[in-house]
Amino acid sequence: MNKIIFEKLGWEEATRKGVNFEILLMSLVCYGWRQWNTKKKRYFGPFYTRYYRQIDGHRDILKKDISQFIRQVKERERQRPGSIYRSYRDFSKVLLAAEKFATVLPRLNFSQYSNQELAKFLTPYANAISKTIWYDYNYVFLQHLGQDLYQIIRVKIADLKKQSELFDIFTLARQSSMVQQEQKAILQLVRKIKEQSISLNSQKANQLISRHLKQFAYLGYFYFRGRPWVKSDILNRLKSLSKINPAEKISKLSIAEKNNKNWQTLAKQYSFDKKELLLIKTIKEMTYCTNLFDEVWSYWVWKSERLLSELQDRLKVSKKELIEMDLPEINNFLLLGRPIDAKFKKIIRQRFKDSAYLMINNQIRILSGEQLKHYRQKVIDSVSAVKKVKILKGQPASAGSAKGRVALVFGISDLKKVKKGDILVSKATLPSFMPAMERASAIIAEVGGLLSHAAIVSRELKIPCVVGIKFATKVLKDGDLVEVDANKGVVRKLK
């Protein structure tokens, strides 16, 4: 293991959010893959890999594994049309099963569990959520489906505006996500407050906000980081949204929902054949599962708070420290029956600063401190300095144009930086970014395709979006004045 980790194995960046995810999350991700890799019978759908790593804010997989997966998926779909669609239906069942498991967690009295019982419970706990990882990366490697659909639309329809409208409808999830439902619910709340002249300081407003939080508070989580939304979060959004016409926004959302329900009728009007209809159906299922994955994880962490709190008490650690431990480490300290020691706390503090999480041939290694420094020197290729460019080019993901000041968003702590009309620039977006995305006049993302989160949400919000602009967060700085032409996929730096 020591020798192989320093070999250049042919890694390819799969996803990038700009920050390293917590070790506990990475542990659950790799737990899922390691469990799947032990199965003798392999099924079509899940992505298989024995090699995975997180370093410098991105997640990497071997190029050969990615190429093999894409090849196999295309061949399977050619031989058995609908295979991708059916695999995503399976994925949705796995996600909903995890969500169902999570609903039980708050009812369990973990304080009555012995250390051995608590350690034993971590196995079914990990099994339930880590299964979702088997399918999660598929959407990253199947972004070409969006391009395939767009080319079909271009052949059938000459009008650019109509092309964009149809693509938006055909790539909407088959079912509204919780983020979409929350967006509509808060607009309805704004309308009610306006129509009934309800003061935001009144008891009535407090009741309405409490009801909203009861249903949607968990969307504030950023996996194990972040927190559930609280009253002040909703109040700030209500104040911001009070300047718009909620009825007009609600009407647009309702029209989009209606068009989505009638997508098959619309497709038949333009003579989409059976194969093309299946492609649309597959993309809608893929978009639904992509949204559902993030939301189920947020819900999972919300419902796990009681368990996490008990683990913190037993091990005498803060939540920040706990989530920088992996499952075997938590399990070992529970079975030892004592809190973590000073030596291990020092390792955790190193992980706060920086770390790398490696799965090499199904074996786990966590690097920090001098080990990480040595790994970087041996394995990581240095990135040449980013040129001072004035024009950046990417892929148009939601049509339109906008001009505004840049607000860089790397995590939920940056959301407050985004003011009304700003251009939100990120490595990639997440559901927890929604309050800031509502305020943005355009979105720029370093990674993603036509079916990425940034692209999907931008089309729902009807704001311009350009994805796939490498190094956007390095070239652009907070406060830069930029012009976004999402019709051509061009961003111009003005000042």
The 8 nearest C-alpha neighbors of each residue, nearest first, counted from 0:
[[1, 3, 2, 4, 359, 362, 360, 364],
 [2, 0, 3, 4, 5, 364, 6, 359],
 [3, 1, 0, 4, 5, 6, 359, 7],
 [2, 4, 0, 6, 5, 1, 359, 8],
 [5, 3, 6, 2, 1, 0, 359, 374],
 [4, 6, 3, 2, 378, 377, 374, 7],
 [5, 7, 3, 4, 8, 378, 2, 377],
 [8, 6, 9, 378, 5, 10, 4, 379],
 [7, 9, 6, 10, 61, 4, 3, 5],
 [10, 8, 61, 7, 62, 11, 63, 60],
 [9, 11, 61, 60, 62, 8, 59, 12],
 [12, 10, 62, 59, 60, 61, 13, 9],
 [11, 13, 59, 14, 58, 60, 57, 10],
 [14, 12, 59, 58, 11, 60, 139, 15],
 [15, 13, 58, 57, 12, 16, 59, 446],
 [14, 16, 57, 17, 56, 426, 58, 427],
 [17, 15, 426, 427, 18, 56, 57, 14],
 [16, 18, 56, 426, 15, 409, 57, 19],
 [19, 17, 56, 16, 20, 409, 55, 57],
 [20, 18, 56, 21, 55, 54, 57, 53],
 [19, 21, 18, 22, 24, 25, 56, 53],
 [20, 22, 24, 23, 323, 322, 19, 25],
 [21, 23, 323, 25, 24, 324, 325, 26],
 [24, 22, 325, 26, 322, 25, 21, 324],
 [23, 25, 27, 26, 22, 21, 28, 20],
 [26, 24, 28, 22, 27, 23, 29, 21],
 [25, 27, 23, 325, 29, 24, 28, 30],
 [28, 26, 30, 24, 25, 129, 29, 31],
 [29, 27, 25, 31, 26, 30, 129, 132],
 [28, 30, 32, 31, 26, 27, 33, 25],
 [31, 29, 27, 33, 28, 32, 26, 34],
 [32, 30, 129, 29, 34, 28, 130, 33],
 [31, 33, 35, 29, 34, 30, 36, 133],
 [32, 34, 36, 30, 35, 31, 29, 361],
 [35, 33, 31, 32, 37, 36, 30, 38],
 [34, 36, 32, 33, 37, 38, 31, 133],
 [37, 35, 33, 34, 38, 32, 47, 49],
 [36, 38, 35, 34, 39, 33, 32, 40],
 [39, 37, 36, 35, 40, 41, 34, 33],
 [40, 38, 37, 41, 36, 35, 42, 34],
 [41, 39, 38, 42, 37, 36, 35, 43],
 [42, 40, 39, 38, 43, 35, 36, 45],
 [43, 41, 44, 40, 45, 86, 46, 38],
 [42, 44, 45, 41, 86, 82, 72, 75],
 [43, 45, 86, 42, 46, 134, 83, 87],
 [46, 44, 134, 133, 43, 47, 42, 137],
 [45, 47, 133, 134, 44, 137, 48, 68],
 [48, 46, 45, 36, 49, 32, 133, 35],
 [49, 47, 50, 64, 46, 32, 51, 36],
 [48, 50, 361, 360, 359, 51, 358, 47],
 [51, 49, 359, 358, 48, 360, 60, 61],
 [52, 50, 60, 358, 59, 357, 49, 359],
 [51, 53, 357, 59, 356, 58, 358, 54],
 [52, 54, 58, 356, 355, 57, 59, 357],
 [53, 55, 355, 56, 57, 52, 58, 19],
 [56, 54, 57, 19, 18, 53, 355, 17],
 [55, 57, 18, 19, 17, 54, 15, 16],
 [58, 56, 15, 53, 54, 14, 55, 16],
 [57, 59, 53, 14, 13, 52, 12, 15],
 [60, 58, 12, 13, 52, 11, 51, 10],
 [59, 61, 51, 11, 10, 50, 13, 62],
 [60, 62, 10, 64, 63, 9, 11, 50],
 [63, 61, 65, 11, 64, 10, 9, 66],
 [62, 64, 66, 61, 65, 67, 9, 68],
 [65, 63, 67, 61, 62, 66, 68, 48],
 [64, 66, 68, 62, 67, 63, 69, 61],
 [67, 65, 63, 69, 68, 64, 70, 62],
 [66, 68, 70, 64, 65, 69, 63, 71],
 [67, 69, 71, 65, 70, 66, 72, 64],
 [70, 68, 72, 66, 71, 67, 73, 65],
 [69, 71, 67, 73, 68, 72, 66, 74],
 [72, 70, 74, 68, 69, 73, 75, 67],
 [73, 71, 75, 69, 74, 70, 76, 68],
 [72, 74, 76, 70, 71, 75, 77, 69],
 [73, 75, 77, 71, 76, 72, 70, 78],
 [76, 74, 72, 78, 77, 73, 79, 71],
 [75, 77, 80, 79, 73, 74, 82, 78],
 [78, 76, 74, 75, 79, 80, 73, 72],
 [79, 77, 75, 76, 74, 80, 73, 82],
 [78, 80, 76, 77, 75, 82, 81, 74],
 [81, 79, 76, 82, 77, 78, 75, 83],
 [80, 82, 84, 83, 85, 79, 76, 277],
 [81, 83, 85, 84, 76, 80, 79, 86],
 [84, 82, 86, 85, 81, 87, 76, 281],
 [83, 85, 281, 81, 87, 82, 86, 88],
 [86, 84, 88, 82, 87, 83, 81, 89],
 [87, 85, 44, 89, 83, 88, 84, 82],
 [88, 86, 90, 89, 84, 85, 285, 91],
 [87, 89, 85, 91, 90, 86, 84, 92],
 [90, 88, 86, 92, 87, 91, 85, 93],
 [89, 91, 87, 93, 88, 92, 86, 94],
 [90, 92, 94, 88, 93, 89, 288, 95],
 [91, 93, 95, 89, 90, 94, 96, 88],
 [94, 92, 90, 96, 91, 95, 131, 97],
 [95, 93, 91, 97, 96, 92, 131, 90],
 [94, 96, 98, 92, 97, 93, 99, 91],
 [95, 97, 99, 93, 98, 94, 92, 100],
 [98, 96, 100, 94, 127, 95, 99, 128],
 [97, 99, 95, 101, 96, 100, 295, 94],
 [98, 100, 96, 102, 97, 101, 95, 103],
 [101, 99, 97, 98, 102, 103, 96, 127],
 [102, 100, 98, 103, 104, 99, 299, 302],
 [101, 103, 99, 100, 104, 302, 98, 105],
 [102, 104, 101, 106, 100, 105, 107, 99],
 [103, 105, 101, 106, 107, 102, 302, 303],
 [106, 104, 107, 103, 302, 305, 102, 303],
 [107, 105, 104, 103, 108, 102, 305, 109],
 [108, 106, 104, 105, 109, 103, 305, 306],
 [109, 107, 110, 111, 106, 112, 105, 305],
 [108, 110, 112, 111, 107, 306, 309, 117],
 [109, 111, 108, 112, 309, 113, 107, 306],
 [112, 110, 109, 108, 113, 107, 117, 116],
 [113, 111, 109, 110, 116, 117, 114, 108],
 [112, 114, 116, 115, 117, 111, 110, 109],
 [115, 113, 117, 333, 116, 118, 334, 112],
 [114, 116, 118, 113, 117, 334, 119, 333],
 [117, 115, 119, 113, 118, 114, 112, 120],
 [116, 118, 114, 120, 119, 115, 112, 113],
 [119, 117, 115, 330, 121, 116, 120, 114],
 [118, 120, 116, 117, 121, 122, 115, 123],
 [121, 119, 117, 122, 118, 123, 116, 124],
 [120, 122, 124, 118, 119, 123, 125, 117],
 [121, 123, 125, 124, 120, 119, 126, 118],
 [124, 122, 126, 125, 121, 120, 127, 119],
 [125, 123, 121, 122, 126, 127, 120, 128],
 [124, 126, 122, 123, 127, 128, 129, 121],
 [127, 125, 123, 129, 124, 128, 122, 130],
 [126, 128, 97, 125, 124, 129, 123, 130],
 [129, 127, 130, 97, 125, 126, 131, 124],
 [128, 130, 31, 131, 126, 132, 27, 125],
 [131, 129, 132, 31, 128, 133, 127, 126],
 [130, 132, 129, 133, 128, 94, 134, 93],
 [133, 131, 135, 130, 134, 129, 28, 31],
 [134, 132, 45, 131, 130, 46, 135, 32],
 [133, 135, 45, 132, 137, 136, 46, 131],
 [136, 134, 132, 137, 133, 131, 138, 292],
 [135, 137, 139, 138, 134, 140, 46, 132],
 [136, 138, 140, 139, 135, 134, 141, 46],
 [137, 139, 141, 140, 136, 142, 135, 285],
 [140, 138, 137, 136, 141, 142, 13, 447],
 [139, 141, 137, 138, 142, 69, 136, 65],
 [142, 140, 138, 143, 139, 144, 137, 69],
 [141, 143, 144, 145, 140, 448, 139, 450],
 [142, 144, 146, 141, 145, 147, 140, 448],
 [145, 143, 147, 142, 146, 141, 148, 282],
 [146, 144, 148, 143, 147, 449, 142, 450],
 [145, 147, 143, 149, 144, 148, 150, 142],
 [148, 146, 144, 150, 145, 149, 143, 151],
 [149, 147, 151, 145, 146, 150, 144, 152],
 [148, 150, 146, 152, 151, 147, 153, 145],
 [149, 151, 153, 147, 152, 148, 146, 154],
 [152, 150, 148, 154, 149, 153, 147, 155],
 [151, 153, 149, 155, 150, 154, 156, 162],
 [154, 152, 150, 156, 151, 155, 149, 157],
 [155, 153, 151, 152, 156, 150, 157, 149],
 [154, 156, 152, 153, 151, 157, 269, 270],
 [157, 155, 153, 158, 154, 152, 162, 161],
 [158, 156, 159, 153, 155, 154, 162, 161],
 [157, 159, 161, 160, 156, 162, 153, 163],
 [160, 158, 162, 161, 157, 163, 156, 153],
 [159, 161, 163, 162, 158, 164, 398, 165],
 [160, 162, 164, 163, 158, 159, 165, 156],
 [163, 161, 159, 165, 160, 164, 166, 152],
 [162, 164, 166, 160, 161, 165, 167, 159],
 [165, 163, 161, 167, 166, 162, 160, 168],
 [166, 164, 168, 167, 162, 163, 169, 161],
 [165, 167, 169, 163, 168, 164, 170, 162],
 [168, 166, 164, 165, 170, 169, 163, 458],
 [167, 169, 165, 171, 166, 170, 259, 164],
 [168, 170, 166, 167, 171, 279, 165, 262],
 [171, 169, 167, 168, 283, 166, 282, 172],
 [172, 170, 168, 169, 283, 167, 173, 286],
 [173, 171, 287, 283, 286, 174, 284, 170],
 [172, 174, 283, 284, 287, 171, 175, 259],
 [173, 175, 172, 176, 287, 171, 283, 284],
 [176, 174, 179, 172, 180, 177, 173, 287],
 [175, 177, 179, 178, 180, 290, 174, 291],
 [176, 178, 180, 179, 181, 175, 294, 215],
 [177, 179, 181, 176, 180, 182, 430, 218],
 [180, 178, 182, 176, 177, 181, 175, 183],
 [179, 181, 177, 183, 182, 178, 184, 176],
 [182, 180, 184, 178, 179, 183, 177, 185],
 [181, 183, 179, 180, 185, 184, 178, 186],
 [182, 184, 186, 180, 181, 185, 187, 179],
 [185, 183, 181, 187, 186, 182, 180, 188],
 [184, 186, 188, 187, 182, 183, 181, 189],
 [187, 185, 189, 183, 188, 184, 245, 190],
 [188, 186, 190, 184, 185, 189, 191, 183],
 [187, 189, 185, 191, 186, 190, 192, 184],
 [190, 188, 186, 192, 187, 191, 185, 193],
 [191, 189, 187, 193, 188, 192, 245, 194],
 [190, 192, 188, 194, 193, 189, 195, 187],
 [193, 191, 197, 189, 195, 190, 196, 194],
 [194, 192, 196, 190, 191, 195, 189, 197],
 [193, 195, 191, 196, 192, 190, 197, 189],
 [194, 196, 192, 197, 193, 191, 190, 198],
 [197, 195, 193, 192, 194, 198, 191, 199],
 [198, 196, 192, 195, 199, 204, 193, 201],
 [197, 199, 201, 200, 196, 204, 192, 203],
 [200, 198, 204, 201, 197, 205, 234, 192],
 [199, 201, 198, 204, 202, 205, 203, 197],
 [202, 200, 198, 204, 203, 199, 205, 197],
 [201, 203, 205, 204, 206, 200, 199, 198],
 [202, 204, 206, 201, 205, 207, 197, 198],
 [205, 203, 207, 201, 199, 206, 202, 208],
 [204, 206, 202, 208, 203, 207, 209, 201],
 [207, 205, 209, 203, 204, 208, 210, 202],
 [206, 208, 204, 210, 209, 205, 211, 203],
 [207, 209, 211, 205, 210, 206, 204, 212],
 [210, 208, 212, 206, 211, 207, 205, 213],
 [209, 211, 213, 207, 208, 212, 206, 214],
 [212, 210, 208, 209, 213, 214, 215, 207],
 [213, 211, 216, 215, 209, 214, 210, 208],
 [214, 212, 210, 211, 215, 209, 216, 208],
 [213, 215, 212, 211, 216, 210, 217, 181],
 [214, 216, 212, 217, 218, 213, 211, 181],
 [217, 215, 212, 228, 227, 218, 213, 219],
 [216, 218, 227, 219, 215, 298, 301, 220],
 [219, 217, 220, 216, 431, 215, 297, 227],
 [218, 220, 227, 431, 228, 217, 226, 216],
 [219, 221, 225, 226, 297, 218, 222, 227],
 [220, 222, 224, 225, 223, 431, 219, 297],
 [221, 223, 224, 297, 220, 296, 300, 225],
 [224, 222, 300, 221, 225, 220, 322, 24],
 [225, 223, 221, 222, 220, 226, 21, 319],
 [224, 226, 220, 221, 219, 223, 411, 227],
 [225, 227, 220, 219, 228, 224, 217, 221],
 [228, 226, 217, 219, 216, 220, 229, 218],
 [227, 229, 216, 219, 232, 226, 217, 212],
 [228, 230, 232, 231, 227, 233, 216, 212],
 [229, 231, 233, 232, 234, 208, 228, 209],
 [230, 232, 234, 233, 229, 235, 228, 236],
 [233, 231, 235, 230, 229, 234, 228, 236],
 [232, 234, 236, 230, 235, 231, 237, 229],
 [235, 233, 231, 237, 236, 232, 230, 238],
 [236, 234, 238, 232, 233, 237, 231, 239],
 [235, 237, 239, 233, 238, 234, 240, 232],
 [236, 238, 234, 240, 239, 235, 241, 233],
 [239, 237, 235, 241, 236, 240, 234, 242],
 [238, 240, 236, 237, 241, 235, 242, 438],
 [239, 241, 237, 242, 238, 243, 236, 189],
 [240, 242, 238, 243, 239, 237, 189, 244],
 [243, 241, 240, 239, 244, 238, 245, 237],
 [244, 242, 241, 240, 245, 239, 248, 247],
 [243, 245, 247, 246, 248, 242, 241, 190],
 [246, 244, 248, 247, 186, 190, 243, 249],
 [247, 245, 249, 248, 244, 250, 190, 186],
 [246, 248, 250, 245, 249, 244, 251, 243],
 [247, 249, 245, 251, 250, 246, 252, 244],
 [250, 248, 252, 246, 251, 247, 245, 253],
 [249, 251, 253, 247, 248, 252, 246, 254],
 [252, 250, 254, 248, 253, 249, 255, 247],
 [251, 253, 255, 249, 250, 254, 256, 248],
 [254, 252, 256, 250, 255, 251, 249, 257],
 [255, 253, 257, 251, 256, 252, 258, 250],
 [254, 256, 252, 258, 253, 257, 259, 251],
 [257, 255, 253, 259, 254, 258, 252, 260],
 [256, 258, 254, 260, 259, 255, 253, 261],
 [259, 257, 261, 255, 260, 256, 262, 254],
 [258, 260, 256, 262, 257, 261, 168, 255],
 [259, 261, 257, 258, 262, 256, 263, 173],
 [262, 260, 258, 259, 264, 263, 257, 265],
 [261, 263, 265, 259, 264, 260, 258, 266],
 [264, 262, 266, 265, 261, 267, 276, 260],
 [265, 263, 267, 266, 261, 262, 268, 260],
 [264, 266, 262, 268, 263, 267, 261, 269],
 [267, 265, 263, 268, 269, 264, 271, 262],
 [266, 268, 270, 264, 269, 265, 271, 263],
 [269, 267, 265, 266, 270, 264, 271, 263],
 [268, 270, 267, 266, 271, 265, 155, 156],
 [271, 269, 267, 268, 272, 266, 155, 265],
 [272, 270, 266, 267, 275, 269, 276, 273],
 [271, 273, 275, 274, 270, 276, 267, 277],
 [272, 274, 276, 275, 277, 271, 278, 270],
 [273, 275, 277, 276, 272, 278, 271, 80],
 [276, 274, 278, 272, 277, 273, 271, 279],
 [275, 277, 273, 279, 278, 274, 272, 271],
 [276, 278, 280, 274, 275, 279, 281, 273],
 [279, 277, 275, 281, 276, 280, 282, 274],
 [280, 278, 282, 276, 281, 277, 169, 283],
 [279, 281, 277, 283, 278, 282, 276, 284],
 [282, 280, 84, 278, 284, 279, 283, 277],
 [281, 283, 285, 279, 284, 280, 286, 170],
 [284, 282, 172, 173, 286, 280, 281, 285],
 [283, 285, 287, 281, 282, 286, 173, 288],
 [284, 286, 282, 288, 287, 283, 289, 281],
 [287, 285, 172, 289, 283, 284, 288, 282],
 [286, 288, 172, 284, 290, 285, 289, 291],
 [289, 287, 291, 285, 290, 286, 91, 292],
 [288, 290, 286, 292, 291, 287, 285, 293],
 [291, 289, 287, 288, 292, 293, 286, 176],
 [290, 292, 288, 294, 289, 293, 295, 287],
 [293, 291, 295, 289, 294, 290, 288, 296],
 [294, 292, 296, 295, 291, 290, 297, 430],
 [293, 295, 291, 297, 296, 292, 298, 290],
 [296, 294, 298, 292, 297, 293, 291, 98],
 [295, 297, 299, 293, 298, 294, 222, 300],
 [298, 296, 294, 300, 220, 299, 295, 222],
 [297, 299, 295, 301, 296, 300, 217, 294],
 [300, 298, 296, 302, 297, 101, 301, 295],
 [299, 301, 303, 297, 302, 298, 223, 296],
 [302, 300, 298, 303, 299, 304, 217, 297],
 [301, 303, 299, 300, 304, 101, 105, 104],
 [304, 302, 300, 306, 301, 305, 299, 307],
 [305, 303, 307, 306, 302, 301, 308, 300],
 [304, 306, 308, 307, 303, 105, 309, 302],
 [307, 305, 309, 303, 308, 304, 310, 109],
 [308, 306, 304, 310, 309, 305, 303, 311],
 [307, 309, 311, 305, 306, 310, 304, 312],
 [310, 308, 312, 306, 311, 307, 313, 305],
 [309, 311, 307, 313, 312, 308, 314, 306],
 [310, 312, 316, 308, 309, 314, 315, 313],
 [313, 311, 315, 309, 310, 314, 308, 316],
 [314, 312, 310, 311, 315, 309, 338, 333],
 [313, 315, 338, 311, 316, 312, 339, 310],
 [316, 314, 312, 338, 311, 313, 339, 317],
 [317, 315, 311, 314, 320, 321, 318, 312],
 [316, 318, 320, 319, 311, 321, 315, 312],
 [317, 319, 321, 320, 322, 311, 316, 307],
 [318, 320, 317, 321, 322, 323, 316, 224],
 [321, 319, 317, 323, 318, 322, 316, 347],
 [322, 320, 318, 323, 324, 319, 317, 316],
 [321, 323, 23, 324, 320, 319, 21, 22],
 [322, 324, 22, 320, 321, 21, 23, 347],
 [325, 323, 322, 321, 23, 22, 328, 329],
 [324, 326, 23, 26, 328, 22, 327, 329],
 [325, 327, 329, 328, 330, 26, 23, 324],
 [328, 326, 330, 329, 325, 331, 324, 26],
 [329, 327, 331, 330, 326, 325, 324, 332],
 [330, 328, 326, 332, 327, 331, 333, 325],
 [329, 331, 327, 333, 118, 328, 332, 326],
 [332, 330, 328, 334, 333, 329, 327, 335],
 [331, 333, 335, 334, 329, 330, 337, 336],
 [334, 332, 336, 330, 114, 331, 335, 329],
 [335, 333, 336, 331, 332, 115, 114, 330],
 [336, 334, 332, 333, 337, 331, 338, 114],
 [337, 335, 333, 334, 332, 114, 338, 313],
 [336, 338, 335, 332, 339, 314, 333, 313],
 [339, 337, 314, 315, 340, 313, 332, 336],
 [338, 340, 314, 343, 332, 337, 344, 341],
 [339, 341, 342, 343, 344, 338, 337, 345],
 [342, 340, 344, 343, 345, 339, 346, 338],
 [343, 341, 345, 344, 340, 346, 339, 347],
 [342, 344, 346, 345, 341, 340, 347, 339],
 [345, 343, 341, 347, 346, 342, 348, 340],
 [344, 346, 348, 343, 342, 347, 341, 349],
 [347, 345, 343, 349, 344, 348, 350, 342],
 [348, 346, 350, 344, 349, 345, 323, 351],
 [347, 349, 351, 345, 350, 346, 344, 352],
 [348, 350, 346, 347, 351, 352, 368, 367],
 [351, 349, 347, 353, 354, 352, 348, 367],
 [352, 350, 348, 349, 353, 347, 323, 354],
 [351, 353, 350, 349, 348, 354, 367, 368],
 [354, 352, 350, 351, 367, 349, 355, 368],
 [355, 353, 367, 350, 366, 371, 356, 54],
 [354, 356, 54, 366, 53, 365, 357, 367],
 [355, 357, 365, 53, 52, 364, 366, 354],
 [358, 356, 52, 364, 363, 51, 359, 365],
 [357, 359, 363, 51, 50, 362, 361, 52],
 [360, 358, 50, 362, 361, 357, 49, 363],
 [359, 361, 49, 362, 50, 358, 48, 363],
 [360, 362, 49, 359, 358, 33, 50, 363],
 [363, 361, 359, 358, 360, 364, 0, 357],
 [364, 362, 358, 357, 359, 361, 365, 356],
 [363, 365, 357, 356, 366, 358, 362, 359],
 [366, 364, 356, 355, 357, 363, 367, 354],
 [367, 365, 371, 355, 354, 370, 364, 356],
 [368, 366, 354, 371, 370, 350, 349, 353],
 [367, 369, 371, 370, 349, 372, 366, 354],
 [368, 370, 372, 371, 373, 367, 366, 374],
 [371, 369, 373, 372, 368, 366, 367, 374],
 [370, 372, 367, 374, 366, 373, 369, 368],
 [371, 373, 369, 375, 370, 374, 376, 368],
 [372, 374, 376, 370, 371, 375, 369, 377],
 [375, 373, 371, 377, 376, 372, 378, 370],
 [374, 376, 379, 372, 378, 373, 377, 371],
 [375, 377, 373, 374, 378, 372, 379, 380],
 [378, 376, 374, 375, 5, 373, 379, 6],
 [377, 379, 375, 374, 7, 5, 376, 380],
 [380, 378, 375, 381, 376, 377, 374, 7],
 [381, 379, 382, 378, 375, 376, 377, 383],
 [380, 382, 379, 383, 376, 375, 384, 378],
 [383, 381, 380, 384, 385, 379, 470, 386],
 [382, 384, 385, 381, 386, 380, 470, 473],
 [383, 385, 386, 382, 387, 381, 473, 470],
 [386, 384, 383, 387, 474, 473, 470, 382],
 [385, 387, 388, 384, 474, 383, 389, 473],
 [388, 386, 385, 474, 389, 384, 390, 475],
 [387, 389, 386, 390, 391, 474, 492, 385],
 [388, 390, 492, 491, 391, 387, 493, 490],
 [391, 389, 491, 388, 490, 492, 392, 489],
 [392, 390, 490, 489, 491, 389, 468, 393],
 [393, 391, 489, 488, 468, 490, 390, 394],
 [392, 394, 468, 488, 467, 466, 465, 489],
 [393, 395, 488, 466, 465, 467, 396, 392],
 [396, 394, 488, 465, 485, 486, 397, 487],
 [395, 397, 454, 464, 449, 465, 394, 466],
 [398, 396, 464, 463, 458, 395, 457, 454],
 [399, 397, 486, 485, 463, 396, 395, 464],
 [400, 398, 463, 485, 486, 484, 462, 397],
 [399, 401, 484, 483, 485, 463, 398, 402],
 [402, 400, 483, 482, 441, 440, 403, 484],
 [401, 403, 482, 481, 483, 400, 480, 404],
 [402, 404, 421, 480, 422, 481, 420, 405],
 [403, 405, 480, 421, 478, 479, 422, 481],
 [404, 406, 422, 478, 477, 479, 421, 423],
 [405, 407, 477, 423, 417, 424, 422, 416],
 [408, 406, 424, 477, 425, 423, 405, 409],
 [407, 409, 425, 413, 410, 424, 406, 414],
 [410, 408, 17, 425, 413, 407, 426, 18],
 [411, 409, 412, 413, 408, 414, 18, 432],
 [410, 412, 413, 414, 432, 225, 431, 409],
 [411, 413, 410, 414, 415, 409, 408, 225],
 [414, 412, 408, 411, 415, 416, 410, 409],
 [415, 413, 411, 416, 435, 412, 417, 408],
 [414, 416, 417, 413, 412, 435, 418, 411],
 [417, 415, 414, 413, 418, 406, 407, 408],
 [418, 416, 415, 406, 414, 435, 421, 419],
 [417, 419, 421, 420, 438, 416, 439, 415],
 [418, 420, 438, 421, 439, 417, 440, 239],
 [419, 421, 440, 439, 438, 418, 403, 422],
 [422, 420, 439, 404, 403, 418, 419, 440],
 [421, 423, 405, 441, 439, 403, 404, 440],
 [422, 424, 442, 406, 439, 421, 405, 407],
 [425, 423, 443, 407, 444, 442, 406, 408],
 [426, 424, 444, 408, 427, 407, 409, 443],
 [425, 427, 445, 16, 444, 17, 446, 15],
 [428, 426, 425, 16, 444, 446, 445, 15],
 [429, 427, 453, 452, 432, 425, 426, 430],
 [428, 430, 431, 432, 452, 427, 433, 293],
 [431, 429, 432, 433, 178, 218, 293, 428],
 [430, 432, 219, 429, 433, 218, 221, 220],
 [433, 431, 430, 429, 435, 434, 436, 428],
 [432, 434, 436, 435, 431, 430, 437, 429],
 [435, 433, 437, 436, 432, 438, 236, 431],
 [436, 434, 438, 437, 433, 414, 432, 417],
 [437, 435, 433, 439, 438, 434, 432, 423],
 [436, 438, 435, 434, 439, 433, 460, 440],
 [439, 437, 419, 435, 436, 420, 418, 440],
 [440, 438, 421, 420, 436, 441, 422, 437],
 [439, 441, 420, 421, 422, 462, 401, 438],
 [442, 440, 463, 422, 439, 462, 464, 401],
 [443, 441, 464, 423, 422, 424, 463, 465],
 [442, 444, 424, 465, 464, 466, 423, 425],
 [445, 443, 466, 425, 426, 427, 446, 424],
 [446, 444, 468, 426, 467, 469, 471, 466],
 [447, 445, 467, 444, 466, 427, 426, 468],
 [448, 446, 451, 467, 466, 449, 445, 444],
 [447, 449, 451, 450, 142, 466, 467, 446],
 [448, 450, 396, 145, 454, 451, 142, 447],
 [449, 451, 448, 454, 455, 142, 145, 452],
 [450, 452, 447, 448, 454, 453, 449, 455],
 [451, 453, 455, 454, 456, 428, 450, 429],
 [454, 452, 456, 428, 451, 455, 457, 427],
 [455, 453, 396, 457, 451, 452, 456, 449],
 [454, 456, 452, 458, 457, 453, 450, 451],
 [455, 457, 459, 458, 453, 454, 452, 460],
 [458, 456, 460, 454, 462, 459, 455, 461],
 [457, 459, 461, 397, 455, 456, 460, 454],
 [458, 460, 456, 457, 461, 455, 167, 252],
 [459, 461, 457, 458, 462, 456, 437, 436],
 [462, 460, 458, 459, 457, 463, 397, 398],
 [461, 463, 457, 441, 460, 440, 458, 464],
 [464, 462, 399, 441, 397, 398, 485, 400],
 [463, 465, 442, 397, 396, 485, 441, 443],
 [464, 466, 395, 443, 396, 394, 488, 485],
 [467, 465, 444, 394, 393, 468, 447, 443],
 [466, 468, 446, 445, 393, 447, 469, 394],
 [469, 467, 445, 393, 471, 466, 392, 444],
 [468, 470, 445, 471, 467, 446, 393, 472],
 [469, 471, 473, 472, 474, 468, 445, 385],
 [472, 470, 474, 473, 469, 468, 475, 445],
 [473, 471, 470, 475, 474, 425, 424, 407],
 [472, 474, 470, 471, 475, 476, 385, 469],
 [475, 473, 471, 472, 470, 476, 387, 385],
 [476, 474, 472, 473, 471, 479, 477, 405],
 [475, 477, 479, 478, 405, 474, 407, 472],
 [478, 476, 406, 405, 479, 407, 475, 404],
 [477, 479, 405, 404, 476, 480, 406, 475],
 [480, 478, 405, 404, 476, 477, 494, 481],
 [479, 481, 404, 494, 493, 403, 492, 478],
 [482, 480, 492, 493, 491, 403, 402, 479],
 [481, 483, 402, 491, 490, 401, 484, 492],
 [482, 484, 490, 401, 400, 485, 402, 489],
 [485, 483, 400, 489, 486, 487, 488, 490],
 [484, 486, 488, 395, 398, 399, 487, 463],
 [485, 487, 398, 484, 399, 488, 395, 400],
 [486, 488, 485, 489, 484, 395, 394, 393],
 [489, 487, 395, 485, 394, 393, 465, 392],
 [488, 490, 392, 484, 487, 391, 483, 485],
 [489, 491, 483, 391, 482, 390, 484, 392],
 [492, 490, 390, 482, 481, 389, 493, 391],
 [491, 493, 481, 389, 494, 390, 480, 482],
 [492, 494, 481, 480, 491, 482, 479, 389],
 [493, 480, 479, 492, 481, 478, 389, 491]]
